[in-house]
């Protein structure tokens, strides 16, 4: 029986211990997120171009226009090589490269092109 005035301290679970350790970090991060403005996920290139109707001294924020360039992606193999690579054994490197090409085609639709048939490696 415990002595009077003493409470029995309950053993903490590993989850509770971890939560106590990171609680200060979580609070700081939440405060920082509330005070800062949201950041844009993708950086954009900006080029200052004067409008024809504006003089350079009148060019303010309105003269800066975001420019995004979308580059085409050329796969390291042609379509026939990729199709044959997908039929290979899973432990072969050609199969992995073919699977990667399929992933790129799905991830960037319309931007991915096969390597030309007559290109020598």
C-alpha positions as CSV (number, residue, x, y, z in Angstrom):
1,X,0.0,0.0,0.0
2,X,1.5,3.4,-1.0
3,X,2.2,6.0,1.6
4,X,-0.3,8.7,2.2
5,X,0.0,11.7,-0.1
6,X,2.0,9.7,-2.7
7,X,0.3,8.7,-5.9
8,X,1.1,5.7,-7.9
9,X,2.8,6.8,-11.1
10,X,1.4,5.0,-14.2
11,X,4.0,3.6,-16.6
12,X,3.9,5.5,-19.9
13,X,3.5,3.6,-23.2
14,X,6.1,4.2,-25.9
15,X,3.6,6.2,-27.9
16,X,3.0,8.6,-25.0
17,X,6.8,9.0,-24.4
18,X,7.3,9.8,-28.1
19,X,4.4,12.3,-28.1
20,X,5.8,14.1,-25.1
21,X,9.3,14.3,-26.7
22,X,8.0,15.8,-30.0
23,X,5.2,17.9,-28.7
24,X,7.4,21.0,-28.5
25,X,8.5,20.6,-32.1
26,X,5.0,20.2,-33.2
27,X,3.9,23.3,-31.4
28,X,6.7,25.4,-32.9
29,X,6.0,24.1,-36.4
30,X,2.3,24.9,-36.1
31,X,3.0,28.4,-34.9
32,X,5.5,28.9,-37.7
33,X,3.0,27.7,-40.3
34,X,0.4,30.1,-38.9
35,X,2.7,33.1,-39.0
36,X,4.2,32.5,-42.4
37,X,2.4,32.9,-45.8
38,X,1.9,29.7,-47.7
39,X,4.8,28.8,-50.0
40,X,4.3,27.9,-53.6
41,X,5.3,24.2,-54.2
42,X,6.9,24.8,-57.6
43,X,9.3,27.7,-58.2
44,X,8.5,29.7,-61.3
45,X,10.9,31.6,-63.4
46,X,10.1,35.3,-63.7
47,X,11.4,37.6,-66.4
48,X,10.8,41.3,-66.3
49,X,9.5,42.4,-69.6
50,X,8.3,45.9,-70.2
51,X,4.8,46.3,-71.7
52,X,4.7,48.2,-75.0
53,X,2.5,50.9,-73.5
54,X,4.7,51.4,-70.4
55,X,7.9,53.2,-69.9
56,X,10.7,51.4,-67.9
57,X,10.1,53.7,-64.9
58,X,6.4,52.9,-64.8
59,X,7.1,49.1,-64.9
60,X,6.2,47.8,-61.5
61,X,4.9,44.5,-60.4
62,X,2.5,44.5,-63.4
63,X,5.6,44.2,-65.7
64,X,6.8,40.9,-64.3
65,X,5.2,37.9,-65.9
66,X,5.8,34.3,-64.8
67,X,7.3,32.1,-67.5
68,X,7.1,28.4,-67.2
69,X,8.9,26.2,-69.6
70,X,7.8,22.6,-70.1
71,X,10.6,20.4,-71.5
72,X,10.0,17.2,-73.4
73,X,11.3,14.0,-71.9
74,X,13.0,11.5,-74.2
75,X,13.1,7.9,-72.9
76,X,16.5,6.0,-73.1
77,X,14.9,3.3,-75.2
78,X,12.6,3.0,-78.2
79,X,9.1,1.5,-78.1
80,X,10.1,-1.9,-79.4
81,X,12.9,-2.2,-76.8
82,X,10.6,-1.2,-74.0
83,X,7.9,-3.7,-75.0
84,X,10.4,-6.5,-75.2
85,X,11.9,-5.4,-71.8
86,X,8.6,-5.7,-70.1
87,X,8.5,-9.4,-71.1
88,X,11.9,-10.1,-69.5
89,X,12.6,-11.6,-66.1
90,X,12.1,-9.3,-63.2
91,X,15.7,-9.6,-62.0
92,X,17.1,-8.2,-65.3
93,X,18.0,-4.5,-65.6
94,X,16.2,-4.1,-68.9
95,X,12.9,-5.0,-67.1
96,X,13.5,-2.3,-64.5
97,X,14.4,0.3,-67.1
98,X,11.2,-0.6,-69.0
99,X,9.1,-0.3,-65.9
100,X,10.7,3.1,-65.2
101,X,9.8,4.2,-68.7
102,X,6.2,3.2,-68.2
103,X,6.1,5.2,-64.9
104,X,7.5,8.3,-66.7
105,X,4.9,7.9,-69.4
106,X,2.1,7.8,-66.8
107,X,3.6,10.6,-64.7
108,X,4.1,13.1,-67.5
109,X,1.5,12.4,-70.2
110,X,2.0,14.2,-73.5
111,X,5.6,15.2,-72.6
112,X,7.4,11.8,-72.9
113,X,8.7,10.6,-76.2
114,X,10.5,7.4,-77.2
115,X,14.1,7.5,-78.4
116,X,14.2,7.4,-82.2
117,X,14.8,4.0,-83.9
118,X,17.9,5.1,-85.8
119,X,19.8,6.6,-82.8
120,X,23.0,4.6,-82.1
121,X,24.1,4.2,-78.5
